[in-house]
């Protein structure tokens, strides 16, 4: 892949990582003596892009493994405040990052991208959903994220801006689970991030709607105060904030802050 190679050549202090399992592939060389691990807790909507950046990081830091924990930002923040060992936290909203900074477990988070909602429908759109108000039809089965997680809070804000009330048939704990309901045909529509629609690679259609502009989520990232691998954590954050890191993110549909 051309971009990761270019990134790896341009960075002198990085290493690579797979998704939630996070170790390098079985075909990779054995870790060098003194190999290190950096643990990144990241919002579920960052799964694809951070996995790619993790591989770049590992490639630039031989013997280093990037371990990811992807999930609901609210759940990850709770895990961190309860003592889960982690080096970096990348959240899908300032509110979930605040849970961690208020506990003095991180400081000076930097906003690195923004994301907005779209209506996701199956590729054949059987319910003929065209706009946000179509989700109020009781015949249309809708999935939403739970309100306490960032994608759910954004959905509540967008629906309020439109003056609409939607009764979902399911509330999911993160955006990936919400999107899966659409991909499996279990619901007719869902409110998910634009980036997740793109990542579905044609399994769903995305429908933009104007109220999404009033419910944009900023994504902050920070090195954690008790990071076991503090130097590597700072270098991973630097990669995310770098121009090559931004290129990976914007290619996936994220917006610049």
ZAROVEX-65478 format. One record per residue (C-alpha): residue number from 0; y, z, x. Coordinates in nm, 3 decimals, always signed. Layout:
BEGIN
REC pos      c2      c3      c1
REC NUM       Y       Z       X
...
# end
This chain:
BEGIN
REC pos      c2      c3      c1
REC   0  +0.000  +0.000  +0.000
REC   1  +0.321  -0.118  +0.167
REC   2  +0.557  +0.153  +0.051
REC   3  +0.348  +0.453  +0.157
REC   4  +0.295  +0.293  +0.499
REC   5  +0.667  +0.247  +0.542
REC   6  +0.728  +0.602  +0.433
REC   7  +0.472  +0.741  +0.670
REC   8  +0.628  +0.555  +0.962
REC   9  +0.971  +0.681  +0.871
REC  10  +0.883  +1.051  +0.850
REC  11  +0.785  +1.268  +1.141
REC  12  +0.684  +1.585  +0.965
REC  13  +0.466  +1.511  +0.664
REC  14  +0.091  +1.501  +0.548
REC  15  -0.101  +1.351  +0.239
REC  16  -0.261  +1.482  -0.078
REC  17  -0.474  +1.394  -0.376
REC  18  -0.405  +1.520  -0.730
REC  19  -0.512  +1.857  -0.853
REC  20  -0.819  +1.860  -0.626
REC  21  -0.584  +1.779  -0.341
REC  22  -0.795  +1.734  -0.030
REC  23  -0.813  +1.414  +0.167
REC  24  -1.092  +1.170  +0.084
REC  25  -1.440  +1.210  +0.229
REC  26  -1.382  +0.909  +0.454
REC  27  -1.075  +1.065  +0.616
REC  28  -1.100  +1.206  +0.969
REC  29  -1.188  +1.573  +1.002
REC  30  -0.882  +1.800  +1.009
REC  31  -0.749  +1.884  +1.352
REC  32  -0.759  +2.237  +1.486
REC  33  -0.489  +2.448  +1.326
REC  34  -0.487  +2.228  +1.015
REC  35  -0.255  +2.352  +0.744
REC  36  -0.228  +2.328  +0.368
REC  37  +0.084  +2.305  +0.151
REC  38  +0.047  +2.391  -0.217
REC  39  +0.273  +2.217  -0.467
REC  40  +0.302  +2.326  -0.830
REC  41  +0.443  +2.030  -1.027
REC  42  +0.506  +1.924  -1.385
REC  43  +0.229  +1.713  -1.540
REC  44  +0.465  +1.416  -1.572
REC  45  +0.488  +1.402  -1.191
REC  46  +0.114  +1.353  -1.142
REC  47  +0.121  +0.988  -1.037
REC  48  +0.433  +0.992  -0.822
REC  49  +0.363  +1.320  -0.644
REC  50  +0.004  +1.216  -0.577
REC  51  +0.142  +0.907  -0.404
REC  52  +0.398  +1.110  -0.209
REC  53  +0.130  +1.362  -0.117
REC  54  -0.076  +1.088  +0.046
REC  55  +0.229  +0.975  +0.240
REC  56  +0.293  +1.333  +0.352
REC  57  -0.065  +1.383  +0.469
REC  58  -0.058  +1.052  +0.655
REC  59  +0.250  +1.162  +0.848
REC  60  +0.101  +1.508  +0.919
REC  61  -0.257  +1.460  +1.043
REC  62  -0.466  +1.767  +0.968
REC  63  -0.242  +1.878  +0.683
REC  64  -0.361  +1.880  +0.322
REC  65  -0.134  +1.874  +0.017
REC  66  -0.288  +2.068  -0.269
REC  67  -0.142  +2.002  -0.615
REC  68  -0.146  +2.207  -0.932
REC  69  -0.018  +1.984  -1.212
REC  70  +0.046  +2.119  -1.560
REC  71  +0.299  +2.248  -1.807
REC  72  +0.612  +2.363  -1.622
REC  73  +0.623  +2.676  -1.837
REC  74  +0.264  +2.765  -1.746
REC  75  +0.322  +2.695  -1.377
REC  76  +0.634  +2.911  -1.374
REC  77  +0.438  +3.193  -1.533
REC  78  +0.162  +3.158  -1.274
REC  79  +0.416  +3.176  -0.991
REC  80  +0.582  +3.489  -1.131
REC  81  +0.237  +3.646  -1.165
REC  82  +0.171  +3.595  -0.795
REC  83  -0.011  +3.263  -0.769
REC  84  +0.023  +3.141  -0.408
REC  85  +0.238  +2.827  -0.389
REC  86  +0.485  +2.668  -0.152
REC  87  +0.684  +2.427  -0.373
REC  88  +0.769  +2.420  -0.743
REC  89  +0.884  +2.100  -0.914
REC  90  +0.968  +2.161  -1.279
REC  91  +1.046  +1.930  -1.570
REC  92  +1.345  +2.136  -1.681
REC  93  +1.605  +2.378  -1.542
REC  94  +1.492  +2.639  -1.796
REC  95  +1.142  +2.661  -1.651
REC  96  +1.278  +2.671  -1.295
REC  97  +1.511  +2.955  -1.403
REC  98  +1.206  +3.168  -1.482
REC  99  +1.120  +3.150  -1.112
REC 100  +1.471  +3.185  -0.969
REC 101  +1.546  +3.482  -1.197
REC 102  +1.246  +3.654  -1.040
REC 103  +1.397  +3.586  -0.694
REC 104  +1.096  +3.369  -0.609
REC 105  +1.300  +3.057  -0.533
REC 106  +1.660  +2.976  -0.458
REC 107  +1.891  +2.676  -0.454
REC 108  +1.674  +2.432  -0.651
REC 109  +1.784  +2.068  -0.623
REC 110  +1.772  +1.824  -0.914
REC 111  +1.583  +1.518  -0.791
REC 112  +1.525  +1.304  -1.103
REC 113  +1.584  +1.287  -1.477
REC 114  +1.349  +1.176  -1.755
REC 115  +1.390  +1.078  -2.118
REC 116  +1.165  +1.053  -2.420
REC 117  +1.015  +0.749  -2.587
REC 118  +0.797  +0.710  -2.892
REC 119  +0.447  +0.628  -2.773
REC 120  +0.222  +0.436  -3.013
REC 121  -0.120  +0.276  -2.967
REC 122  -0.111  -0.076  -2.826
REC 123  -0.174  -0.229  -3.171
REC 124  +0.065  +0.017  -3.344
REC 125  -0.144  +0.048  -3.663
REC 126  +0.113  +0.267  -3.841
REC 127  +0.387  +0.008  -3.771
REC 128  +0.620  +0.267  -3.619
REC 129  +0.953  +0.109  -3.521
REC 130  +1.201  +0.398  -3.499
REC 131  +1.227  +0.775  -3.488
REC 132  +1.263  +0.824  -3.865
REC 133  +0.922  +0.662  -3.915
REC 134  +0.770  +0.979  -3.772
REC 135  +0.882  +1.172  -4.081
REC 136  +0.642  +0.972  -4.301
REC 137  +0.359  +1.212  -4.393
REC 138  +0.113  +0.923  -4.357
REC 139  +0.201  +0.891  -3.988
REC 140  +0.000  +1.129  -3.767
REC 141  +0.227  +1.260  -3.491
REC 142  +0.157  +1.458  -3.173
REC 143  +0.429  +1.660  -3.002
REC 144  +0.441  +1.889  -2.703
REC 145  +0.468  +2.258  -2.786
REC 146  +0.830  +2.372  -2.803
REC 147  +0.799  +2.614  -2.509
REC 148  +0.723  +2.332  -2.264
REC 149  +0.994  +2.090  -2.147
REC 150  +0.870  +1.780  -2.331
REC 151  +0.851  +1.984  -2.652
REC 152  +1.197  +2.131  -2.607
REC 153  +1.333  +1.779  -2.550
REC 154  +1.159  +1.656  -2.867
REC 155  +1.313  +1.937  -3.071
REC 156  +1.656  +1.851  -2.934
REC 157  +1.617  +1.477  -3.001
REC 158  +1.494  +1.530  -3.357
REC 159  +1.779  +1.773  -3.425
REC 160  +2.028  +1.515  -3.295
REC 161  +1.882  +1.263  -3.540
REC 162  +1.880  +1.514  -3.826
REC 163  +1.507  +1.463  -3.877
REC 164  +1.215  +1.696  -3.945
REC 165  +0.872  +1.592  -3.822
REC 166  +0.552  +1.778  -3.901
REC 167  +0.305  +1.712  -3.617
REC 168  -0.069  +1.726  -3.666
REC 169  -0.104  +1.876  -3.317
REC 170  +0.107  +2.055  -3.057
REC 171  -0.008  +2.004  -2.700
REC 172  +0.057  +2.216  -2.391
REC 173  +0.177  +1.934  -2.167
REC 174  +0.290  +1.575  -2.189
REC 175  -0.032  +1.426  -2.050
REC 176  -0.238  +1.591  -2.323
REC 177  +0.011  +1.465  -2.583
REC 178  -0.011  +1.109  -2.452
REC 179  -0.392  +1.126  -2.448
REC 180  -0.391  +1.179  -2.825
REC 181  -0.222  +0.840  -2.861
REC 182  -0.445  +0.668  -2.606
REC 183  -0.756  +0.788  -2.790
REC 184  -0.619  +0.675  -3.127
REC 185  -0.625  +1.029  -3.264
REC 186  -0.260  +1.004  -3.370
REC 187  -0.027  +0.720  -3.466
REC 188  +0.264  +0.828  -3.246
REC 189  +0.391  +1.090  -3.005
REC 190  +0.711  +1.179  -2.826
REC 191  +0.645  +1.163  -2.453
REC 192  +0.840  +1.072  -2.143
REC 193  +0.922  +0.713  -2.059
REC 194  +0.742  +0.760  -1.727
REC 195  +0.418  +0.851  -1.905
REC 196  +0.437  +0.537  -2.117
REC 197  +0.474  +0.332  -1.798
REC 198  +0.188  +0.519  -1.630
REC 199  -0.043  +0.439  -1.922
REC 200  -0.055  +0.080  -1.793
REC 201  -0.055  -0.084  -2.134
REC 202  -0.274  +0.164  -2.321
REC 203  +0.029  +0.255  -2.533
REC 204  +0.358  +0.095  -2.631
REC 205  +0.688  +0.273  -2.573
REC 206  +0.969  +0.260  -2.828
REC 207  +1.314  +0.367  -2.712
REC 208  +1.544  +0.549  -2.951
REC 209  +1.913  +0.643  -2.910
REC 210  +1.877  +1.017  -2.963
REC 211  +1.668  +1.037  -2.646
REC 212  +1.996  +1.016  -2.455
REC 213  +2.089  +1.357  -2.598
REC 214  +1.768  +1.519  -2.478
REC 215  +1.735  +1.412  -2.115
REC 216  +1.549  +1.653  -1.889
REC 217  +1.667  +1.722  -1.534
REC 218  +1.386  +1.794  -1.287
REC 219  +1.457  +2.060  -1.019
REC 220  +1.251  +2.124  -0.706
REC 221  +1.256  +2.424  -0.475
REC 222  +1.072  +2.583  -0.186
REC 223  +0.931  +2.917  -0.297
REC 224  +1.051  +3.237  -0.134
REC 225  +0.699  +3.357  -0.051
REC 226  +0.571  +3.016  +0.057
REC 227  +0.272  +3.063  +0.293
REC 228  +0.359  +2.729  +0.456
REC 229  +0.737  +2.747  +0.452
REC 230  +0.809  +2.478  +0.710
REC 231  +0.574  +2.227  +0.548
REC 232  +0.715  +2.316  +0.208
REC 233  +1.067  +2.232  +0.321
REC 234  +0.947  +1.906  +0.472
REC 235  +0.771  +1.808  +0.147
REC 236  +1.090  +1.879  -0.049
REC 237  +1.283  +1.669  +0.204
REC 238  +1.042  +1.382  +0.140
REC 239  +1.094  +1.404  -0.236
REC 240  +1.473  +1.407  -0.190
REC 241  +1.474  +1.123  +0.064
REC 242  +1.556  +0.765  -0.028
REC 243  +1.193  +0.655  +0.013
REC 244  +1.089  +0.943  -0.214
REC 245  +1.348  +0.840  -0.470
REC 246  +1.218  +0.483  -0.454
REC 247  +0.869  +0.598  -0.553
REC 248  +1.009  +0.802  -0.840
REC 249  +1.246  +0.539  -0.981
REC 250  +0.974  +0.274  -0.962
REC 251  +0.774  +0.497  -1.199
REC 252  +1.062  +0.505  -1.449
REC 253  +1.243  +0.825  -1.352
REC 254  +1.622  +0.810  -1.345
REC 255  +1.851  +0.924  -1.067
REC 256  +2.025  +1.258  -1.142
# end
